[in-house]
Amino acid sequence: QVHLVESGGGSVQPGGSLRLSCQASGDILSLGGVGWYRQTPGEQRELVAAVTNSNSTYYKESVKGRFTISRDDAKNTVNLQMNSLKPEDTAIYYCNGVGAIVARIGWGHGTQVTVSS
């Protein structure tokens, strides 16, 4: 069973940047694809970006052109570069697989991103 740990969150001003990292305890390729999700209080967790084993990517419309997801299979990591951050990007960010595997992997602690002036 692969476990995932998120890091890299923090507090930035609007327009700032952060780079999140998702570290897998084992072969990240075994997941078939990795997604970054975010959740705010009272809201459902939503998929923000995802990357497949063949490096196809998906982005939520509101982050297109600002966020970039990338993977380093040698290091078993998936990163999320977030630029031009907006207050509405404030959330706890989590990484997980995509689809049915999400429930099997479970959710970690996430990493807090706060965008505020």
N, CA and C atoms as a LAMMPS dump frame, in Angstrom:
ITEM: TIMESTEP
0
ITEM: NUMBER OF ATOMS
351
ITEM: BOX BOUNDS ff ff ff
-5.0000000000000000e+02 5.0000000000000000e+02
-5.0000000000000000e+02 5.0000000000000000e+02
-5.0000000000000000e+02 5.0000000000000000e+02
ITEM: ATOMS id mol type element x y z
1 1 1 N 0.84 -1.187 0
2 1 2 C 0 0 0
3 1 3 C 0.886 1.251 0
4 2 1 N 0.682 2.107 -0.986
5 2 2 C 1.446 3.343 -1.076
6 2 3 C 0.79 4.416 -0.22
7 3 1 N 1.616 5.106 0.553
8 3 2 C 1.131 6.238 1.344
9 3 3 C 1.66 7.525 0.74
10 4 1 N 0.861 8.577 0.842
11 4 2 C 1.218 9.859 0.257
12 4 3 C 1.296 10.928 1.333
13 5 1 N 2.315 11.774 1.25
14 5 2 C 2.491 12.854 2.217
15 5 3 C 2.663 14.164 1.466
16 6 1 N 1.84 15.147 1.846
17 6 2 C 1.881 16.456 1.207
18 6 3 C 2.757 17.43 1.991
19 7 1 N 3.395 18.346 1.282
20 7 2 C 4.183 19.388 1.924
21 7 3 C 4.264 20.601 1.013
22 8 1 N 4.752 21.707 1.564
23 8 2 C 5.013 22.885 0.749
24 8 3 C 4.027 24.019 0.892
25 9 1 N 2.986 23.83 1.697
26 9 2 C 2.014 24.893 1.861
27 9 3 C 2.579 26.064 2.645
28 10 1 N 1.787 27.118 2.76
29 10 2 C 2.213 28.277 3.504
30 10 3 C 1.27 29.436 3.288
31 11 1 N 1.712 30.607 3.74
32 11 2 C 0.921 31.826 3.583
33 11 3 C 1.626 32.77 2.62
34 12 1 N 0.884 33.243 1.638
35 12 2 C 1.443 34.174 0.657
36 12 3 C 0.433 35.273 0.365
37 13 1 N 0.931 36.342 -0.207
38 13 2 C 0.049 37.427 -0.636
39 13 3 C -0.52 37.099 -2.008
40 14 1 N -1.617 37.712 -2.359
41 14 2 C -2.17 37.53 -3.706
42 14 3 C -1.106 37.835 -4.761
43 15 1 N -1.053 36.992 -5.765
44 15 2 C -0.044 37.117 -6.803
45 15 3 C 1.21 36.319 -6.53
46 16 1 N 1.317 35.78 -5.328
47 16 2 C 2.489 35.003 -4.962
48 16 3 C 2.471 33.585 -5.507
49 17 1 N 3.517 32.833 -5.169
50 17 2 C 3.67 31.467 -5.67
51 17 3 C 4.005 30.51 -4.53
52 18 1 N 3.601 29.279 -4.718
53 18 2 C 3.979 28.187 -3.828
54 18 3 C 4.168 26.93 -4.66
55 19 1 N 4.985 26.035 -4.153
56 19 2 C 5.202 24.748 -4.818
57 19 3 C 4.897 23.646 -3.818
58 20 1 N 3.872 22.879 -4.122
59 20 2 C 3.484 21.767 -3.26
60 20 3 C 4.145 20.487 -3.752
61 21 1 N 4.439 19.613 -2.821
62 21 2 C 5.044 18.337 -3.165
63 21 3 C 4.263 17.191 -2.548
64 22 1 N 4.107 16.133 -3.314
65 22 2 C 3.43 14.922 -2.86
66 22 3 C 4.45 13.787 -2.941
67 23 1 N 4.833 13.275 -1.793
68 23 2 C 5.841 12.212 -1.73
69 23 3 C 5.169 10.875 -1.47
70 24 1 N 5.421 9.91 -2.363
71 24 2 C 4.871 8.567 -2.198
72 24 3 C 5.868 7.681 -1.465
73 25 1 N 5.357 6.778 -0.632
74 25 2 C 6.229 5.885 0.124
75 25 3 C 6.735 4.731 -0.725
76 26 1 N 6.141 4.553 -1.897
77 26 2 C 6.551 3.479 -2.79
78 26 3 C 6.474 3.935 -4.234
79 27 1 N 6.309 2.996 -5.124
80 27 2 C 6.292 3.278 -6.553
81 27 3 C 5.057 4.09 -6.933
82 28 1 N 5.268 5.353 -7.247
83 28 2 C 4.134 6.226 -7.546
84 28 3 C 3.455 5.811 -8.85
85 29 1 N 4.174 5.128 -9.715
86 29 2 C 3.581 4.658 -10.967
87 29 3 C 2.473 3.639 -10.713
88 30 1 N 2.517 2.978 -9.571
89 30 2 C 1.505 1.967 -9.254
90 30 3 C 0.125 2.58 -9.058
91 31 1 N 0.078 3.897 -8.861
92 31 2 C -1.215 4.556 -8.661
93 31 3 C -1.961 4.761 -9.968
94 32 1 N -1.239 4.767 -11.068
95 32 2 C -1.882 4.96 -12.364
96 32 3 C -2.137 6.416 -12.703
97 33 1 N -2.071 7.271 -11.737
98 33 2 C -2.331 8.692 -11.957
99 33 3 C -2.406 9.344 -10.592
100 34 1 N -2.059 10.606 -10.492
101 34 2 C -2.065 11.311 -9.212
102 34 3 C -2.77 12.647 -9.382
103 35 1 N -3.554 12.987 -8.395
104 35 2 C -4.264 14.248 -8.431
105 35 3 C -3.986 15.095 -7.2
106 36 1 N -4.08 16.384 -7.383
107 36 2 C -4.08 17.336 -6.274
108 36 3 C -5.509 17.818 -6.074
109 37 1 N -5.943 17.773 -4.841
110 37 2 C -7.288 18.164 -4.472
111 37 3 C -7.201 19.282 -3.435
112 38 1 N -8.308 19.994 -3.264
113 38 2 C -8.33 20.989 -2.198
114 38 3 C -9.714 21.025 -1.566
115 39 1 N -9.718 21.484 -0.321
116 39 2 C -10.97 21.544 0.421
117 39 3 C -10.966 22.754 1.339
118 40 1 N -12.097 23.456 1.354
119 40 2 C -12.303 24.552 2.288
120 40 3 C -13.412 24.151 3.255
121 41 1 N -13.466 24.774 4.42
122 41 2 C -14.476 24.407 5.423
123 41 3 C -15.889 24.469 4.862
124 42 1 N -16.648 23.411 5.08
125 42 2 C -18.026 23.368 4.641
126 42 3 C -18.218 23.008 3.179
127 43 1 N -17.126 22.797 2.479
128 43 2 C -17.22 22.475 1.061
129 43 3 C -16.692 21.074 0.801
130 44 1 N -17.108 20.512 -0.32
131 44 2 C -16.586 19.202 -0.707
132 44 3 C -15.183 19.337 -1.275
133 45 1 N -14.414 18.302 -1.088
134 45 2 C -13.078 18.27 -1.672
135 45 3 C -13.211 18.237 -3.188
136 46 1 N -12.378 19.017 -3.883
137 46 2 C -12.448 19.081 -5.341
138 46 3 C -11.096 18.79 -5.968
139 47 1 N -11.149 18.211 -7.151
140 47 2 C -9.931 17.917 -7.899
141 47 3 C -9.466 19.19 -8.596
142 48 1 N -8.219 19.533 -8.357
143 48 2 C -7.652 20.761 -8.924
144 48 3 C -6.812 20.454 -10.155
145 49 1 N -6.007 19.421 -10.073
146 49 2 C -5.132 19.051 -11.179
147 49 3 C -4.79 17.579 -11.052
148 50 1 N -4.489 16.958 -12.177
149 50 2 C -4.117 15.544 -12.169
150 50 3 C -3.157 15.259 -13.304
151 51 1 N -2.361 14.218 -13.115
152 51 2 C -1.423 13.802 -14.152
153 51 3 C -1.442 12.278 -14.216
154 52 1 N -1.46 11.749 -15.435
155 52 2 C -1.464 10.303 -15.624
156 52 3 C -0.036 9.778 -15.731
157 53 1 N 0.083 8.47 -15.793
158 53 2 C 1.409 7.872 -15.952
159 53 3 C 2.046 8.246 -17.281
160 54 1 N 1.231 8.592 -18.257
161 54 2 C 1.756 8.998 -19.568
162 54 3 C 1.875 10.511 -19.677
163 55 1 N 1.752 11.195 -18.539
164 55 2 C 1.926 12.648 -18.456
165 55 3 C 0.817 13.464 -19.113
166 56 1 N -0.331 12.864 -19.312
167 56 2 C -1.491 13.667 -19.679
168 56 3 C -1.954 14.4 -18.433
169 57 1 N -2.422 15.635 -18.615
170 57 2 C -2.791 16.438 -17.455
171 57 3 C -4.229 16.932 -17.537
172 58 1 N -4.759 17.229 -16.37
173 58 2 C -6.085 17.832 -16.236
174 58 3 C -5.958 18.984 -15.254
175 59 1 N -6.664 20.077 -15.555
176 59 2 C -6.715 21.219 -14.64
177 59 3 C -8.155 21.702 -14.499
178 60 1 N -8.5 22.022 -13.294
179 60 2 C -9.774 22.703 -13.046
180 60 3 C -9.706 24.038 -13.782
181 61 1 N -10.819 24.44 -14.349
182 61 2 C -10.843 25.635 -15.188
183 61 3 C -10.254 26.856 -14.495
184 62 1 N -10.566 27.031 -13.226
185 62 2 C -10.162 28.247 -12.52
186 62 3 C -8.664 28.328 -12.235
187 63 1 N -7.933 27.231 -12.437
188 63 2 C -6.485 27.26 -12.177
189 63 3 C -5.66 27.129 -13.447
190 64 1 N -6.321 26.95 -14.579
191 64 2 C -5.594 26.811 -15.846
192 64 3 C -4.754 28.052 -16.106
193 65 1 N -3.514 27.827 -16.521
194 65 2 C -2.609 28.924 -16.803
195 65 3 C -1.88 29.439 -15.576
196 66 1 N -2.303 29.002 -14.388
197 66 2 C -1.644 29.443 -13.15
198 66 3 C -0.963 28.291 -12.424
199 67 1 N -1.548 27.123 -12.48
200 67 2 C -1.003 25.943 -11.797
201 67 3 C -0.398 24.992 -12.816
202 68 1 N 0.677 24.33 -12.418
203 68 2 C 1.307 23.314 -13.265
204 68 3 C 1.614 22.086 -12.428
205 69 1 N 1.099 20.948 -12.866
206 69 2 C 1.369 19.689 -12.179
207 69 3 C 2.47 18.955 -12.93
208 70 1 N 3.382 18.348 -12.178
209 70 2 C 4.476 17.616 -12.8
210 70 3 C 4.835 16.429 -11.914
211 71 1 N 5.466 15.45 -12.537
212 71 2 C 5.828 14.265 -11.775
213 71 3 C 7.298 13.94 -11.968
214 72 1 N 7.907 13.362 -10.945
215 72 2 C 9.278 12.879 -11.004
216 72 3 C 9.225 11.438 -10.523
217 73 1 N 9.101 10.514 -11.45
218 73 2 C 8.908 9.114 -11.076
219 73 3 C 10.135 8.529 -10.375
220 74 1 N 11.309 9.034 -10.686
221 74 2 C 12.531 8.542 -10.039
222 74 3 C 12.505 8.858 -8.546
223 75 1 N 11.871 9.978 -8.187
224 75 2 C 11.793 10.391 -6.786
225 75 3 C 10.439 10.068 -6.166
226 76 1 N 9.556 9.474 -6.972
227 76 2 C 8.204 9.141 -6.495
228 76 3 C 7.474 10.366 -5.945
229 77 1 N 7.584 11.469 -6.677
230 77 2 C 6.924 12.69 -6.257
231 77 3 C 6.07 13.28 -7.382
232 78 1 N 5.04 13.988 -6.986
233 78 2 C 4.232 14.784 -7.905
234 78 3 C 4.134 16.173 -7.302
235 79 1 N 4.496 17.161 -8.08
236 79 2 C 4.518 18.539 -7.595
237 79 3 C 3.405 19.368 -8.218
238 80 1 N 3.027 20.411 -7.505
239 80 2 C 2.051 21.357 -8.02
240 80 3 C 2.623 22.761 -7.845
241 81 1 N 3.025 23.357 -8.958
242 81 2 C 3.525 24.726 -8.944
243 81 3 C 2.332 25.663 -9.086
244 82 1 N 2.169 26.527 -8.119
245 82 2 C 1.023 27.434 -8.103
246 82 3 C 1.517 28.868 -8.191
247 83 1 N 1.183 29.533 -9.264
248 83 2 C 1.562 30.927 -9.485
249 83 3 C 0.33 31.811 -9.511
250 84 1 N 0.552 33.103 -9.398
251 84 2 C -0.539 34.08 -9.442
252 84 3 C -1.678 33.673 -8.511
253 85 1 N -1.319 33.348 -7.302
254 85 2 C -2.311 32.847 -6.359
255 85 3 C -3.343 33.91 -6.002
256 86 1 N -4.558 33.444 -5.785
257 86 2 C -5.676 34.315 -5.45
258 86 3 C -6.245 33.916 -4.083
259 87 1 N -6.914 34.817 -3.412
260 87 2 C -7.512 34.457 -2.117
261 87 3 C -8.422 33.229 -2.203
262 88 1 N -9.091 33.056 -3.323
263 88 2 C -9.985 31.902 -3.466
264 88 3 C -9.242 30.582 -3.619
265 89 1 N -7.926 30.632 -3.727
266 89 2 C -7.125 29.402 -3.74
267 89 3 C -6.847 28.906 -2.325
268 90 1 N -7.201 29.696 -1.341
269 90 2 C -6.985 29.308 0.052
270 90 3 C -7.754 28.03 0.364
271 91 1 N -7.042 27.025 0.861
272 91 2 C -7.649 25.723 1.146
273 91 3 C -6.585 24.806 1.731
274 92 1 N -7.03 23.647 2.173
275 92 2 C -6.098 22.567 2.478
276 92 3 C -5.954 21.735 1.208
277 93 1 N -4.735 21.496 0.806
278 93 2 C -4.455 20.769 -0.421
279 93 3 C -3.993 19.349 -0.089
280 94 1 N -4.56 18.395 -0.803
281 94 2 C -4.252 16.983 -0.615
282 94 3 C -3.847 16.358 -1.94
283 95 1 N -3.048 15.309 -1.877
284 95 2 C -2.807 14.521 -3.073
285 95 3 C -3.344 13.111 -2.848
286 96 1 N -3.701 12.474 -3.933
287 96 2 C -4.249 11.124 -3.888
288 96 3 C -4.224 10.593 -5.309
289 97 1 N -4.66 9.352 -5.459
290 97 2 C -4.834 8.827 -6.798
291 97 3 C -6.046 9.481 -7.436
292 98 1 N -6.492 8.907 -8.537
293 98 2 C -7.663 9.414 -9.232
294 98 3 C -8.617 8.26 -9.482
295 99 1 N -9.89 8.48 -9.218
296 99 2 C -10.878 7.44 -9.468
297 99 3 C -11.04 6.497 -8.284
298 100 1 N -11.289 5.237 -8.584
299 100 2 C -11.63 4.252 -7.548
300 100 3 C -10.527 4.052 -6.521
301 101 1 N -9.299 4.309 -6.889
302 101 2 C -8.176 4.065 -5.983
303 101 3 C -8.153 5.054 -4.822
304 102 1 N -8.868 6.168 -4.948
305 102 2 C -8.839 7.208 -3.917
306 102 3 C -9.24 6.65 -2.552
307 103 1 N -10.32 5.879 -2.521
308 103 2 C -10.816 5.332 -1.259
309 103 3 C -9.826 4.335 -0.67
310 104 1 N -9.15 3.599 -1.502
311 104 2 C -8.203 2.593 -1.004
312 104 3 C -6.973 3.266 -0.391
313 105 1 N -6.503 4.337 -0.992
314 105 2 C -5.325 5.033 -0.473
315 105 3 C -5.671 5.829 0.772
316 106 1 N -6.822 6.491 0.767
317 106 2 C -7.203 7.316 1.908
318 106 3 C -6.572 8.691 1.819
319 107 1 N -6.953 9.556 2.744
320 107 2 C -6.497 10.938 2.737
321 107 3 C -5.485 11.185 3.843
322 108 1 N -4.455 11.932 3.502
323 108 2 C -3.459 12.326 4.479
324 108 3 C -3.866 13.601 5.191
325 109 1 N -2.878 14.24 5.804
326 109 2 C -3.171 15.462 6.565
327 109 3 C -3.328 16.682 5.661
328 110 1 N -2.8 16.61 4.468
329 110 2 C -2.866 17.754 3.576
330 110 3 C -1.871 18.827 3.976
331 111 1 N -1.861 19.901 3.195
332 111 2 C -0.993 21.035 3.492
333 111 3 C -1.8 22.316 3.273
334 112 1 N -1.724 23.215 4.241
335 112 2 C -2.543 24.422 4.207
336 112 3 C -1.929 25.48 3.297
337 113 1 N -2.762 26.025 2.424
338 113 2 C -2.374 27.155 1.58
339 113 3 C -3.29 28.321 1.937
340 114 1 N -2.678 29.441 2.306
341 114 2 C -3.442 30.633 2.647
342 114 3 C -2.956 31.791 1.8
343 115 1 N -3.883 32.403 1.078
344 115 2 C -3.561 33.544 0.224
345 115 3 C -4.33 34.75 0.764
346 116 1 N -3.578 35.692 1.297
347 116 2 C -4.218 36.828 1.947
348 116 3 C -3.271 38.01 1.972
349 117 1 N -3.844 39.208 1.86
350 117 2 C -3.036 40.412 1.957
351 117 3 C -3.025 40.916 3.397
